[in-house]
Amino acid sequence: MTKLPRGLSGARVKRALIRAGFYIKRQKGSHIVLRRDEPFAQVVVPAHRRIDTGTLDSILDSAGLTVEEFLKLL
C-alpha cells in the first residue's frame, strides 16, 4: 500500500482531480466544490497551502480514487 503524499497544496489536488474528470462546480471562500457526473462524485477541496493527510484521505475516498491512481494524476 502506497503512502499518501505530504504537503500538497489545494491547487495541486484540484488540478489532479480535474485530470480525473472533475469540474469546478462552485467556490465559497477557500473551499472549492468539484463534481464528476459519471460516476457521480462530489468533493470539497480546501484552497490552502498545505492539506493534511487525513483531509486528503477523505477527499480521495469521496472521489473514489486510490492513492496509486491519485499519484499518477499528479
FENKALIN-V805797 format. One record per pair of residues at least 6 apart in sequence whose ideal C-beta (glycine too) atoms are under 7 Angstrom apart, sorted by the first residue. I is the first residue (numbers start at 1). J is the second residue. D is the distance in Angstrom with one decimal. If there is no record, write none. Layout:
<<I & J & D> <I & J & D>>
This chain:
<<2 & 67 & 4.7> <2 & 68 & 5.5> <2 & 71 & 6.6> <4 & 53 & 4.8> <4 & 56 & 5.6> <4 & 57 & 6.0> <4 & 67 & 5.9> <6 & 53 & 6.2> <7 & 50 & 5.4> <8 & 51 & 5.6> <8 & 56 & 6.6> <9 & 49 & 5.6> <9 & 50 & 6.5> <10 & 45 & 5.4> <10 & 46 & 5.4> <10 & 47 & 4.2> <10 & 48 & 5.0> <10 & 51 & 5.9> <11 & 47 & 6.9> <12 & 74 & 6.7> <13 & 45 & 5.3> <13 & 51 & 6.1> <13 & 56 & 6.8> <13 & 59 & 6.6> <14 & 32 & 6.0> <14 & 34 & 6.8> <14 & 45 & 5.3> <16 & 70 & 6.2> <16 & 73 & 4.0> <16 & 74 & 5.3> <17 & 34 & 5.3> <17 & 43 & 6.8> <17 & 45 & 7.0> <17 & 63 & 6.3> <19 & 73 & 4.7> <20 & 63 & 6.9> <20 & 65 & 6.4> <20 & 73 & 5.6> <21 & 36 & 5.0> <22 & 34 & 4.1> <22 & 35 & 6.4> <22 & 36 & 4.7> <23 & 34 & 6.7> <23 & 35 & 6.3> <24 & 32 & 6.2> <24 & 34 & 5.9> <25 & 33 & 4.5> <25 & 34 & 6.4> <25 & 35 & 4.5> <26 & 33 & 5.1> <30 & 46 & 5.8> <30 & 47 & 4.6> <30 & 48 & 6.5> <31 & 44 & 5.3> <31 & 46 & 5.7> <32 & 45 & 4.9> <32 & 47 & 5.7> <33 & 42 & 6.6> <33 & 44 & 5.5> <34 & 43 & 5.4> <34 & 45 & 6.2> <35 & 42 & 4.7> <39 & 64 & 6.9> <41 & 62 & 6.4> <41 & 63 & 5.3> <41 & 64 & 5.5> <43 & 59 & 5.2> <43 & 62 & 4.6> <43 & 63 & 5.1> <45 & 59 & 6.2> <46 & 55 & 6.9> <60 & 67 & 6.7> <60 & 70 & 5.6>>
